[in-house]
Amino acid sequence: MAFFYSILIHLYILLIRLAALWNPKAKQWVAGRRRIFEDLKERISHDQPLAWFHCASLGEFEQGRPVIEAYRLQHPAHRILVTFFSPSGYEVRKNYTGADYIFYLPADTLSNARRFVALVKPQIVFFVKYEYWFNYLRQLHKAGVQVVGISSIFRPGQRFFRWYGRWQLAALKRFDHFFVQDQQSANLLAKAGVSQVTVSGDTRFDRVAEVARQKRPFPLVEQFARGHQVFIAGSTWPPDEAMVRLVIGQNNRGLKFIIAPHEVHEARIQRLVELLPRETVRFSQATDQNLAEARVLVIDNIGILSHLYQYADVAYIGGGFGVGIHNILEAATFGLPVLFGPNYHKFREAVELIAQGGAFSFASEQEFLAAVLPLLSDGPHRKATAHIARQYVEDRQGATRIILGRLPAG
């Protein structure tokens, strides 16, 4: 099976290089790895022990960030390497000051994995949530490097637990320890013969709580929101924005809207603004004067959405009409009732928040209006829902402390 895996990896590389001829993300993926080994050789220093954290993309980075920062405090003599698989993670966080080195991860060929591990010489490696690269794990195991999975989560239908995935299950057994999000994950691993497991919870709760405690002020947004009820729609796609326009169409002049689309390239922002009322202002063009008349504020940059929830009363999280919802915890930690589309069942926090009454899902325009209008018009109902959302996050913090408490002293 390793032979066929190698063929698939090389085929993937070929397809990405072909896609790079017209696809900007694929082009970044290829360009970011072009001089990777030369850069590693020039920049990586071995005068101190090195801890390597790998994150697939931006979401996994935010999930791993509490552990990265806590690890640095606990091990100040260690250097920190962060790698990304996706451009959407690397390009946003390539200047993150909490790491000494930030790189793309070379594709998981045997030669790449062997060369990367030899150049980096990590003392400990953390894989955040997903991504179990077969060749990297094999090379790390051969080198005697401790490998830890953090905020890992497993489901019964995953390939590791199918008859055809036994060779990939062997890769999981190369981990020295898994810190998993829930008991189901621990039970699945135990049944498969993986016993080095601790149920620690999800580090995202620690991260969003920290963002709420250290929220950044945005004076122009505060001015826009002052004296009004605010409906925020975060990480949206066109089907989500169609729903938001239904509420805008209610013409409640005491209600203002913040819309932060998931993609912020110029063509996407222009198309969105064309569909919105004339009283719409882009964040990059906001002034004291034009905000005075604005009803809708479109966020046309990245990296600030998690802080903007502080100015809102009700939150809509996008992605539910696509492959799955985006991060709802960033809104819940500020005590916002959360709404999202129908594709949420893979996200435990969404399922649990709906069950507790802190979130609402919908599959149609009628269901959406039936959920959102009472939240906007009924103050006690909104406050009760908000309390549930905030308490949900507060009750689940502490995964970072558990993980750091189980690591070797180093």
N, C-alpha and C positions, 0 to 999 in steps of 0.2 A: 504493500500500500504506500510506503514511503516513496517508491519510484513514481507512482501515479500522482502523488501529491506534488512531487517536484515538477512534473510535467505541467500540472495545473498552475503552479506558481509562475513558471516561465511563460505560459500562455497568457496569464493575467498581465504580466509585465508587457508583453507584446501588444495586447489590446489597449492598455493604458497609453502606451507610446503612440499608437495609431490615433486614439481619441484625442491626444494632446495636439493634434494638427488643427482641431477646431474647438475643443472644449477647454475653457480657461482653468477649471479645477484640475483636469488631467494634466494640463501643461505645468501647473504649479507642482503637482505630484512628481512629475519627471524632473523638472528643473531643480527642485529642492534636494534631490538625491544625486545630482550629477557629480558633485565633488565631495560627496559625503565622507568617504574614507580619507581623502587628503585633509579635509577639515578636521576630522576626528584626530588624526595623527598630529596635526599642528597645534590643536587647542587643548586636548585632554591632558591634564597633568596627573601624575601618580604620586605626588608628594604627600597626599592625604587619602584616606579611604573614600570610596565613591559609592553612593547609593543611586540606583537607576530606577526611575518611575516611568512606566510606559502607559500612555493614554491613547485610545483610538482617536478621539476627536475632542472638541471643546467641552461637551457635556461630561465626558469621563475625566477630563482635566479638573473641572470644577468639583467633581466628586472626589478626586484624589487630593485636591489642594489642601484641605485641612490636615491630612496626614503628611504631606510634603512639608508644610510649615511647622507642624508639631515635631516632626522628625528633625528638622533643622535646629529647633530649640533644644531638643534632647541630645542631639549629636552635633554640636557646633564645629567640631573638627572635621566633619565629613563634607565632601563636595556632593552636589546634587546635579544629576543629569535627568532631564525630562525629554522623552521622545514622543512623537506623534505619528500616527499613520496617515491621518487626513489633513489636507490643507486647511480645512475649516477650523481645525484646532491650532495647527502650527502658525498660520498667518495671523491669528488673533492674539496668540500668547507668546510669540517668539521673543518679545522683550520683557517677559515676566522676570521680575527681579528676585524672586524667591528661589531661582535655580542658577547654578553656575554655568550650565551648558544646556542648550535647547536645540534639538535636531529632529529631522525626520528619521523614522526607522527604515533602514533599507529593507527591501522585500525579502521575504523569508526563504531565500535559497540557502542551500547548505553552505556554499562558499561565503555568502554574505554573513550568515550567522556566525560562522567560524571566525571570520575576519573581524566582525564587530566586537564579539566577546573578547577576542585577543587584544584589541586596541583599547577597549574601555576598561577592562579588568574590574568589574564591579564587585563590591563585597556583598551587597544585597540587592535584590531586584523586586520591584513591586509592579504587578500587572493590575490595572484598575478595571474592575467589573468584568469586561469581556476581553477577547483576543487571546487565544492560546496558540501561539505560533510554534509549530512542531519542531522546526530546526533550531530556533533560538532556545527553546526549552531543553532540547537534547544537548546543545553545546554548553549551556549553563550547568546542566547536571554533570556533564563530563568534567567541567572545571571546578566542581564542588562549591558553586555559588548558591547561597540561600535564595530561594524564590518564594514570594508571598503573593497571594491573591487578596485584594481588598475590595470590599463592597461587592463581592461576587454574588451572582444569583443564578440559580439553575431551575429548569422546568422539566417535567417528565418527557416532553416531546423532543428535547434536544438530542443531537446526533450522538453525544457521548453515551446515552442510555438506550440506544438502538443497536440491533445486532450488527449493523454495518459500521458502527462508530467505535468498535472496541479498540482499534489501533489508536484512535484519538483519545479514548479514555486513558490509554497508557500515558499520554502526555500530561493529563491532569495528575497522575500519580507521581510526576516529577516535581510537583510543588511541595515545598516543605511545610507550608501551612496555608489554609484558606480561612479568611474572615468573611463569612457569608452574611447576607442580609436577613435571612429568615430560616426558620426551622425546617421548612420543606426542602430548602437547598441542602441543609446538613443531612437530612434523611436520605435524599437521593444519592449524595456522595457516599454516605455510609453503606448504603445498599450496594453501591458499585465498588466497594472496597477501598474507598478513600476516607481515612479516619482522622487525618490531621486537620481538624475543622473546629472553628469557634464561631458561634452565632454572635456577631457583634452589632448587627444593625447596619443602617445605611449612612455613610458619612455625608451624604447630601444634606441631611438634617442639620448637621454641624455647620456646614458651609452656608446654607441659607440663613441660619440664625446669626452667624457672624456678619453676614452682609447687612442684615437688619440692624444689628448693634452698631455697625460702623457705616451706616448709609451716608452716601455723599449728597450734599445739597445741590440743587439745580435751581437757582433763583428765578430764571425765566419760566420754568415749569411751575414753580411755586406760585408765581404771579398769575400764570394762566389758570391754575386750579383754584386760587383763593376765592372763597365765597360761593363755590359751585360744587355740586355733586360731580364726581368724575368716574367715567367708565373707561377702563384701560383694556386694550386688546393687544396681547403680547405674542410674538412669534407667529404672526398670522400668514395665511396663504389666501389666494383669491376666494375660495369657498367660505372661509371664515369672515372675510371682509364683507361678503354679501350679507351675512347674518348681522354684522355690526351696522350695516347701512339700514337695516330694518329698524333698529333702535333710533338711529339718527333721524329717520323719517317720522318718528313720533313727534318731532318738533318740540320737545321739552326744552325751552330756552334756559332753564336752570341746570341743564345737564351738559357737561363737556366730555370730549372724547380724546383719548391718547391712543394712537394706533402705531405699533412697532412691528412692521413686517419682518418675516424671517430672513428675507433677502432684501438687500438695500442698494443694489446696483441702480444706476440712474434710470434706465428704461423701466424697471419695475416700479420705482417710486413715482415716476411721471404717470404711468398707467393708473396707479392707485389714486393719485391726487385728482386726476381727471374724473374719477367716479364719485368724488366727494363734494360736499357743498362748497360754494365760493368762499365761505369763511373758514378755509383750511390753510394752515401755515406749516411749512416744513421746519423742523427743529433747526436745521443749519441756516435757515433764513429768518429765524424768529428775532423780533425786536420788541421793545416795550410798546411801540406804537401798534404794530400789526397784531400782537397778541391780545390787545384790548378788545378787538372785534372778533377774534377767532373762536370758533366752536370746536374745531378739530385740530389737533396737533399731531403731525406725522413725524415719527422718529426715523430719520434717514441716516443714522450711523449705528455702529455696533458697540457693545460693551457697557451700556448704561441702563438697559431695561430693568435689570434686577433691582436697581436703586429707585426707579420711577414708580414702583408699586406703592411707595410711601405716600404718594399724592392721590391715590385712587380710593374708591369706595367699593367697586365691584370689578372683578377681573374675568376676562375671557382669554383662554389659552388656546392657541392655534394648533393645527396638525391633526385634529380629530376627524377630519374628512379625508385624510391622506393615510400615510403608513402608521401614524400614531401621534398622540399628543406630545407637546413639548413640556418643559419643566413647570409643573403647577405649584411646586413647593416654594418657589421664589415669591409667588403672590400670597400663598397661604401663611407664610411666616409673618407677613404684615397684617394678618387678620382680615383678609379679603375673601368674601364668598367667591368661589371659582366655578366657571362654566366652560364646557368644552364639548366637542363633537363626539360621535359614536365610537370611534376607534381608540378606546382607552383600556381595554381589558388586560393588556399585557403589563399595565402599570399598577403595581400593588397599591401605591398611595392614592391613586384615583379611585380604585375600587373601594378602599377603606373609607376615604373621605365621603364618597357618595353614601355609603352605608350609615355613616355617622351624621349625615345631614349638612356637611360643610362644603359640598360640591354638587353640581348638577350636570347631567349629560343630556343630549338631545340629538335627534336624527332628522328633524324637520323644522321648518320655519315656525310652525304652530307650537311645537314643543319648546323651541328656543324662547319665543315670546312668553309662553306660559311660565317659564322658569325665571326669566330676567325681569319682567315687569314688576312682579311682587317685590323683588329685591330692591328695585329702584324706588318703589312707592311706599313700602311698608318698613319704616325705620326699625321697630322692634324685631321684625323678622330678619332684617339684614344684620342687625347687631348680634342676634343669637347665632346666626350662621357664621358670622365673622369670628365669634368667640370659639366655635368648634374648630374652625380652620387653624387659628393661632395655637390653640391648645394641642391640636394634633401634632404640630411641629415640635412644640416644647416638650411633649412627652416622649419623643423619640430621639433626642440628642444623646450623645455620649459614645458613639461608635469609635471615634478617633482615640478617645482615652483608653478604651478596651484594646484597640490594636496596638497602640504604643506600649501599653502595659504588658503585652505578651511577647514583644520583640526582645531579642537578646540585648544585653547591656551595650555591647559594641565598644 
